[in-house]
Every structure is written in structure tokens, then in C-alpha cells.
Amino acid sequence: MSEPLLTGGLALLLLGTALSFLYRSKNCRTVSLGLTFLSSGLLSAFAAGMLYGGREVLIESYSFLSPLEFSFFIDRLSAGFVLLISLVTLGVSLYSIKYVEDEKSEGRKSLHVALMNLFIFSMLLVVLSANGFSFLFFWELMSISSLFLVIYEYEKPESGKAALFYFIMTSLSTVFLFSAFIGLYTRTGSFDFRGFGLLSPEALSWTFLSLFFGFAIKAGAVPFHKWLPYAHPASPSNISALMSGVMLKVAIYGLLRFLLAVEPELWWGVLVLAFGSFSALLGVVYALKENDIKRMLAYSSIENVGLILIGIGLYLIFRVSGLAGLAGLSLAAAGFHCLNHALFKSLLFMAAGSVVHETGTRNLEDLGGLVKHMPQTALLFLIGSVSIAALPPMNGFVSELMLFQAFFSSSALAGAEAPFLKVLLVLSLSAFALTSALAATLFVKVFGITFLAKPRTEGAERAREVPKLMLLGQAIPAALCILTGLFSARLFTLFGLPVGFGSGAEAEVPDMLFVGGILMVTYLLVWLSVRNFGPSSGPRVCKETWGCGGLAQHPSMEYSPAGFSEPLVVIFKKIYRTQLSSSRSFADSQDCVFEHGTAEIRLIKFFEEYLYLPVAQAVDRVSMKVAGLQNGRLDTYVLYVFLAVIALMGFTRWFA
Amino acid sequence: MILNSDISFILFCLLNPGFVLLISPLYMSLIKKVKAAAQGRKGPRLLQSYYDLRKLLHREVVYSPTSSGIMRVTPYLNLAVLLLASLFVPVIFIPEAPAGIGNIIVFIYLLAIERFFTALSGLDAGSPFGGMGSSRAMSLAAVIEPTMVIAFAALAYVLKTVDLHEMFAITSASAIPVSPTLVLVSISLFIIIIVETGRLPVDNPATHLELTMINEAMILEQSGKNLALIELTHSVKQTLLMAVLINILVPVGLSGGFSGGLTGGLSGGSNLANLAVSGLLGSALAFLVKAGLLAVIIGLFESSLSKMRLFRLPAFYMMAFFFSALTILMEVFA
């Protein structure tokens, strides 16, 4: 391996893992996380260099059984995702130094750090893998290390449920990937990803379906999303930041790796677009109803994965239709949104982790007024909220802007399917617009309820600002959110993407630096011109909020989070499928004298109750039947062996 | 080296926001006047909004001890954002703007910044009214968003550009509306103006302390010069949205290819410059009259309707959505 930055970075990461596995002391953990920080610095430099230079590196390495070999390949796509992983790790490693010390047992603290490093390491190697075998190997390592981190707080019953959900869904995802890669092997004789290009169109479609479902489960697209809102609240916040910010993107990487290697078909694009639109809309609609801050962020991740899938779907549709410029724009939008979501979602999860750490609750109903006690955390959370709500000139806005532009330019579509596609795109565009506006509403709610007004409980009252190192860990992604937004068009040009501004760009992206600059200037002008108005002397007046005649303002008068989302809950009641039930009994025969009654408002967990549970029950029933075969008597087993031999003989006689 | 296009853009940066800022309060009073007339009252003077703003600017600002920096920054930020947004909607002449200024999506999202921070400041003081206003405003804005985006997408479909400046250049180049479908989009745009500026039947700007209010509830805790800034922001927003509709449907008077002549005039002779200045005055006057007419229509529209129940509103929005989606469908199958 002749890439010192890459080798060095990975070696430091492994060293950090080993260190905290072997030694259980605070210093070792700090050194280990310091090594993680250093390694992500090296890796970001490496990935940025690769992206800038546009080089490609192939590393053939260890092979222990003829087709099963580890080989690695780095092109611009994988360099982009290495950059994403290491930029997020940069902040998370600093944040974790203080955050992990909250646990009581020394051993668990060290295990936390070791597993986290292993998790990061495996994600990096998934992205670098050049063949199906090493991809799956590190994919499973990634799943298992994160599974352990999900059941990190194993005493809590909710962690068990979360881990079970996560384990089953991630195994299902692996099954799909396995079948796709084995199909690749049987048809081309190798696990190498370059073999995708050699498959016949029919085999390619099956491979696509298999890979798409495998990756969609891992990325949390609706209806395979259910594990996210369970796993994220259960795991520690730094791990949520990594899982939501990075691991979901690794699945997106896998999908892109395949799609860029083959000739896609039109219906793939339509399928991906449909999944994307549904995930985006349902993700944000469910998030609005949620009052658990981390679960809400998990639903918001589903929404953002939906937006990324919309970008990929548009890319496929435009590519098949021969519109290279628009395809490039959509792909760049999807890729950039991956990076943006990684940055602001890790920031938000870390800031939410600080809030949960300080107040001891995840319930929005119990928070409030934190801006007074945790001003820096509030500012960081605000930066994350503004980015995810896609307000200019932040990075989240730029990627959504690119998606909008791709949609708006779809009048260029031509051909026999064009009318159908245009109508489909209009529908998808309206879903996308609604999603984007609902996300803004969602983050007004979360920021407003958590940080503004008065504390609703004593826990929120007692909160204090978190240590400097934790703030610094969040400041890194926050600064990146602002910088990648402002310099987006320049970055695209620098890294040689076909989008940007000025001549030479196939698709124009407005220059956010210019917009942001003018905004600064106008703000200053407004401030300067209004500053001198008003009575100049006298102290600043402070009066209690008007309380409708009440003397003192009480937190219970504030608008509650449930109240905040009530209008939307009413408007979208068809989606939420709330079940109202009431029963009454009367003391007399004429139903006049009311005796007692019950009333219940229940939110039907649609996917859980109508999709997951029936499947689980069916599996359960089949398992019970199979278990009935095992009666523990020797003669029965001899009979089974005898029947098996007969069946085998018949099989070889008739079929082979 | 300063190019002609730069001069035209710098001039535009000074003239357009300035002009919009100057005329915006006028239409607030005009609409009130029309509504008063419809109800048989005399109504305020036409310049009443200006007097109100002057009065508020000289009053002290009272902050609640519960409130935070959000409350203090929002009024300034919102006006700044709307002034930036005014660069996207030329009302007098169309400059040669750098790429991105004029992008229709950036324009929509600049309005979203204003809404986001107003809603946050509504929650900031912890008053139940503010929270109620924020919740309703954000919810209704979210539901109108697809309509707004589809309406603008319909414009982009018909006029084949995502840039408002280019759109206006195309529409002002022809005497009649470029495409009959634009008339359909205009209906949606009109409903969007009604919704975004919080007018009947969506919101009642004339009430205070009633359960019907949305926007007024959010800014209940604002006072003094901050309130003046917020009122000004609101009127600028109304003018900009009206300008979009006017420049799409009746762009008569908007100087399309004027910038060349203008800068030529500046560097050439005083004759040309005089001509340019008188042309600008003509455009400004034309916009003043057209926007006045639209304001009268809005006033009459408001007078003819009563406030809708909150949860009836999505149906009202669907109407606007229908008209803009219809435009796109007509373009697709034409």
C-alpha cells in the first residue's frame, strides 16, 4: 500500500481500538479517541486529495480462499464517502471523550470506545471494498459492532426491543445483499464489482432489486424504517450520531456503487423515486407527532434518506432519458445531501445528547427554556436546525435547491414515456415541497419547545452547559454546515463536478457566498439605520410576558409540543390513523344516567401492526410447526434420516 | 474594471429595495381603506401606515425576561432577508444580475427564513398566544408549500427558466400573456398572496386577541421599533408577492432591455441619461398604479369573504394547487 495517509489513518484507528479493548483506564480511552480524531484528520486530508486529484487506487491484498479475497479500490465515489465518514468522526470523537465518561463501570466505558472505533473502521473499509466478499465481511462487522452499541444499556427493556428490531432488519438486509453477490459470483465467476457491467439485462434487474431492498432496509426507507426510531433512542447519542449520520450513508454508497457501474433501466428510477418520495413524506409526518427528541431525529433521518433516494431516482430517470446535465445535477444533489445530512444530523444528535445528558429526559414535554442555561448548545442546535430546515445560505438548502432545479427543469424530458414521467415528477415534486416545509415546521417545534420560553420541569431548570470539549466536538460539524453551504458552488468546481456557477458548468447553482454576503450587508444596514431610533436614555425595559390578566407567567401556560403539532395532526389524520374508541355504560335502561365510561385515543402504528407483526407471527407459526418435528425420540430421528435418504435418491434419479 | 452590467446591478441594488421599502406601507393602508369603504366606513388616511411606523420607531422596546436573543435578532434579520429577497423581484427595470440572484427557489426559501424566525420569536416569550400563532402559521405554511412550489414550477415549465429576472424579461417582451396557461397560474399566485400575507379568509389582520388570529398572535410580544420593523417586513413581503403576479400577468411598463440604455446613458451624454431617468420614473409610476389596482382587488376580495375555519383551509389551498397542477398538465399534454 503506497498511500501513507490512508494506511496511517486506518492503522491509528486500529491502534485506538486495540488500546481501549486491552486497557481499562480513563487515559487510555482519551488517547484512543485522540487517535480516532487524528486518524479522521488524516483520512479527510487523504479523501479530499483523492477528490481533488481524481486519482484511482486499486489495492489487491490478502486472499485466503481462491474467490474469497479482500481487495480495495478507491475512486472519487468512495473518496467522497471516506471524506463524509471522517468529517463526522472528527466531531464525534472529540464529543465522545467527555460523553463516554458518564457511565459507571470502567469496563463498559472502554468497551464503548473500542466498539465505536471498530464501527468506524468497518464503515471505512465497506466503502473502500472492491469486491462483494470484503464488502459483506466489513458490512457484517459494521452491523455487529453497531448492534452491540445499540444494546449498550442492556438493562433497559426498550434496548432489548430495539436491538431485536435492529438485528432482524439488518440480517434481512444482509440476506438480500448475499443473494445479489452470490448471483454475481455464479454468473461472472468473481465477486469483483467490475463484474456488474457484464451481467445480462435480466440478471441485472434481479440484482438491482435484491441490492435495492438490501440497501433500502439498511438506509431505513419506508416501509423498512421501523428499526430506526427504536435503535436511535436506545443507543448512546454519539453512536446515534454515527449511525444516523454515517451508517445510513454507507447503504446509500452501496446503491450508488452498483448504479454507477451498470446501464440502468427506466423503471428502476421510477421505483427509487417512489420509495424516496414516500420515505421523505412519511418520515417527516411521523416525526411531527413524536415528542421523544431522539426518536424525532430518527424519523427525520428517514425523511432525509428519502430526499437522497429522490435525488438518485431523478438521476436514473434523467440518465435513461439521455439528459446528462440534469442527471449530473441530481446525482450531485443526492451526494451533497448525503454529506449535508451526515453533518447536521450528527450535530443535532450530539446536541440532543447534551440536552438529554443534562436534563435526564428525552421527552419534549419536560424540556424548555434551555437557551438560558445552555446558550452554546442552543446556538449549535439552532445552526443544525436552520441547516436541516433548508434555509439559505446553509448547506441543507443548497442540496434541496439542486433537487428543486432538477425537478423544475424536467420539462426537457422527451420521448414516449415523457408525459407519464412528467406527471410522476409533478406528484413527487409536491411531496418533496411538502416534506421540505414540514421539516421547517418540525424544527421550529423542536428548537422552540426545547430551548425557548420557560423550563417546564425541574430537570430542565437544573441543566448546565456541557464541557468545552463536547461543545468543540459539535462546533466542527456546525462550522462545516455553514462553510459547505457558503462555498458550495466553489467546492463543486474545485472537485470537478459538472455543477457550479459561471461558464463550463452544465447546471448552474446559485452562489451562496454572494447571497450570504448580501444578507450580512443588509442586516448591518438595517441595524445601523434603526439603532438610533427610540428613546436613547434610560435602562432597557423588561416586563413579564402578558399573561391574559394572570399575575405571573407559569410554564404550564406555554404551548406544549403536542399542541404545536395538533393542526398538522388534524390535517394529516388519514396518515396517522388515530383510533378513537369510547365505551359508556348507563345505570338505567333508558341510557340516561351515566354510570362509567372509558375513552381512548390511540395512534395505530400502521407499519408495525399491519406489516411487521403479521410477518413475525407467520414466521412464529411456521417455527412452532417445525419445532413440533423435534420430539427427542431416537426412532423418530432415524425415520427422518431414512426419509431424507429416500428423497435424495429420488432427487438424483429424476433431476440430476 | 467595472462593466456596464455591474453598474446596472449596483444601481438595481440601490433602487429596487429602496423603492419597494418606500411604497410598501402605502398598500397596507390602501387595502384597509378599500375594506373600510366596503363596510361603509371612512377608513384611515392613505399615509396612515407611514405615521404608524414613525410612531412605533420612536417607542421603547419592551422585552419579556423569558425571551432570548431570538426575540432581539428576528426583527432585524427578517427585514434584511426581505430586502435581499427584493433583489429577486425587479419592479422597475431588469438588471443584468449575477447568476443566482433571481433564482425562484432561493426566493421561496428566503420567505421561509422570515417565517421560521417569526415563528421562533412567537415561542420565545412563552406566551400561549405566541405558541398558538407559531403552530398555526407553520402548519398552514407547510400545507401551502406544495401549491407555491407547483405554481412556480408551472412558471418554470411555461417560461423554460428558473430565474425570475429572465421570466419577467420574457413576459415583458410580449404585449399579451405569453401563454394562456399563465392566467391559470395567476389564480394560484393570487391565492398564495392571500395566504402568505395572512389575509381573509385565512387569517384576519384586523383582529387582536381573538382565537382566529395567526400572524398577529405570533408578534403579540413585539413592541416599539422591533414591531415597526416587523410591520415593515410584512408589507414588503406583500409588495414582493404582488410584484411577482403583476410582472407575470401584466408586465406593461417594466423596463426589460432598459439596463443597456441606462448605463449607456450614464457613460454617454446627459440627453440619454435624462431619457433613462424619465423611463425609470415611468416604470415606477406604472408599477405604483398596477400594484394599487391589485391592492384594491385584494381589499374587495377580503371584504367579500368571511374567515374560514382553520381546518377548512387545506381545501381552499387545494384549489390553488389544482390550478397550478392543471397548468403543468396542459403544458405536458399540449
Interface residues (C-beta under 8 A of the other chain):
Chain A: G368 G369 V371 K372 A378 V386 A389 A390 L391 P392 F397 L401 F404 Q405 F407 F408 S409 S411 A418 P419 K422 V423 V426 L429 S430 A431 F432 A433 L434 S436 A437 L438 A440 T441 F443 V444 K445 F447 G448 I449 F451 L452 A453 K454 F501 G502 E508 V509 P510 D511 M512 F514 V515 I518 L519 T522 Y523 L525 V526 W527 V530 F533 G534 P535 G538 R540 V541 C542 K543 E544 T545 W546 G547 C548 Q553 P555 M557 E558 Y559 G563 F564 S565 E566 P567 L568 V570 I571
Chain B: P17 L57 H58 R59 E60 V61 V62 Y63 S64 P65 T66 S67 S68 G69 I70 Y76 L77 L79 A80 V81 L83 L84 L87 P98 A99 G100 I101 N103 I104 I105 V106 Y109 L110 A112 I113 R115 F116 A119 L120 G122 L123 D124 A125 G126 S127 P128 G130 G131 M132 S134 S135 R136 M138 S139 L140 A141 A142 V143 E145 P146 M148 V149 I150 F152 A153 A156 Y157 K160 V162 L220 E221 G224 K225 L229 L310 F311 P314 F321 A325 I328 L329 E331 V332 F333
